[in-house]
């Protein structure tokens, strides 16, 4: 499986390889923002349950000595909301980018396969049924794209989110 993935990846041009790197970096960024958002929920719940929680944090109370608990709670709510909003916007952009990339990759692979058919021997092409050539150029490339590449990209994205 990994060998076939490497063969497929080696057929990509350099710009496609760079886009895969950008998708991985964006997935990493979304994972970090997700981690920050989830990490802020626990202190918020602790402040809601125990109003004396801020007194346990000596460094934070000296910094926030003149800030009320209600204001601190509201700021934490807004911060969590903004982090989740940013994460969801980035996730939507990333998923749109993944689908755009796989569509572009589908076109690239189809052109590359068509080019291979154009430059192959006439005897070899004459022995292949034309329906098989059309199927390879359309259906097979679409199956690779929709059943392998898109789920693989989304899986990589979800792996970064899970591990953070």
C-alpha positions in Angstrom: 0.0 0.0 0.0 2.7 2.4 1.0 4.7 1.5 -2.1 1.7 2.3 -4.4 1.3 5.6 -2.6 4.9 6.4 -3.2 4.6 5.5 -6.9 1.5 7.8 -7.1 3.2 10.6 -5.3 6.3 10.4 -7.6 4.1 11.0 -10.6 3.1 14.4 -9.3 4.8 17.5 -10.5 6.7 19.7 -8.0 3.8 22.2 -7.5 1.5 19.3 -6.6 4.0 18.1 -4.0 4.3 21.6 -2.6 0.5 21.8 -2.3 0.5 18.5 -0.3 3.1 20.1 2.0 0.8 23.1 2.4 -2.1 20.9 3.2 -0.1 19.1 5.9 1.0 22.4 7.4 -2.5 23.7 7.5 -3.7 20.5 9.1 -1.0 20.9 11.7 -2.1 24.5 12.3 -5.8 23.5 12.7 -4.7 20.8 15.1 -2.8 23.3 17.3 -5.8 25.7 17.3 -8.1 22.8 18.2 -5.8 21.9 21.1 -5.9 25.5 22.3 -9.6 25.7 22.2 -10.1 22.5 24.1 -7.4 23.5 26.6 -9.3 26.7 27.4 -12.6 24.8 28.2 -11.2 23.2 31.4 -10.2 26.5 33.1 -13.5 28.0 32.1 -15.5 25.2 33.6 -13.3 25.4 36.7 -14.0 29.1 37.1 -17.7 28.5 36.6 -17.8 25.8 39.3 -15.3 27.3 41.8 -15.2 31.1 41.9 -12.1 31.0 44.2 -10.1 29.2 41.5 -8.3 32.4 40.5 -6.9 32.7 44.1 -5.0 29.4 43.6 -3.2 30.9 40.6 -0.8 33.3 42.4 1.0 34.5 39.2 -2.3 35.2 37.4 -4.0 36.9 40.4 -1.1 39.4 40.7 -1.4 40.2 37.0 -5.2 40.4 37.1 -5.6 42.0 40.6 -8.0 44.7 39.5 -10.1 42.5 37.1 -13.3 41.1 38.3 -14.2 37.4 38.1 -17.2 38.2 35.9 -15.0 40.1 33.4 -12.4 37.4 33.4 -15.1 34.8 32.7 -16.6 36.8 29.9 -13.2 37.4 28.3 -12.5 33.6 28.5 -15.9 32.9 26.8 -15.1 35.3 24.0 -11.6 33.9 23.6 -12.9 30.3 23.4 -15.6 31.4 20.9 -13.0 33.2 18.7 -10.6 30.3 18.8 -13.3 27.9 17.7 -14.5 30.3 15.0 -11.0 30.7 13.7 -10.5 26.9 13.8 -13.8 26.3 11.9 -13.0 28.9 9.3 -9.5 27.4 8.7 -11.0 23.9 8.6 -13.5 25.0 5.9 -10.7 26.6 3.9 -8.6 23.5 4.3 -11.4 21.2 3.1 -12.2 23.4 0.2 -8.4 23.5 -0.6 -8.3 19.7 -0.4 -11.2 19.2 -2.8 -9.7 21.8 -5.2 -6.4 20.1 -5.1 -7.8 16.6 -5.7 -9.8 18.0 -8.6 -6.6 19.5 -10.1 -4.8 16.3 -9.4 -7.5 14.3 -11.2 -7.1 16.5 -14.2 -3.3 16.2 -14.1 -3.4 12.4 -13.8 -5.9 12.1 -16.6 -3.7 14.3 -18.9 -0.6 12.3 -17.9 -2.3 9.0 -18.7 -3.6 10.4 -22.0 -0.1 11.5 -22.9 1.2 8.0 -22.2 -1.5 6.6 -24.5 -0.6 9.2 -27.2 3.1 8.3 -27.1 2.8 4.6 -26.8 3.3 2.2 -29.8 0.5 1.9 -32.3 0.5 -1.9 -32.0 0.0 -1.6 -28.2 -2.9 0.8 -28.6 -4.5 -1.2 -31.4 -4.6 -4.2 -29.1 -6.4 -2.3 -26.3 -10.2 -1.8 -26.6 -11.1 1.8 -27.0 -13.7 1.5 -24.2 -10.9 0.4 -21.8 -8.9 3.5 -22.7 -11.9 5.8 -22.1 -12.6 4.0 -18.9 -9.0 4.4 -17.7 -9.1 8.1 -18.6 -12.4 8.9 -16.9 -13.7 6.3 -14.4 -10.4 5.0 -13.1 -8.9 8.4 -12.4 -12.2 9.5 -10.8 -12.1 6.4 -8.6 -8.5 7.1 -7.5 -9.4 10.7 -6.8 -12.7 10.3 -4.9 -12.0 6.9 -3.2 -8.3 7.3 -2.4 -6.8 10.8 -2.6 -9.6 12.9 -1.0 -10.1 10.4 1.9 -6.4 10.2 2.4 -6.1 14.0 2.7 -9.0 14.2 5.1 -7.5 11.4 7.1 -4.2 13.2 7.4 -6.1 16.3 8.6 -8.1 14.3 11.2 -4.9 12.6 12.4 -3.4 16.0 13.2 -6.6 17.0 15.1 -6.8 13.7 17.0 -3.1 13.7 18.1 -3.4 17.2 19.5 
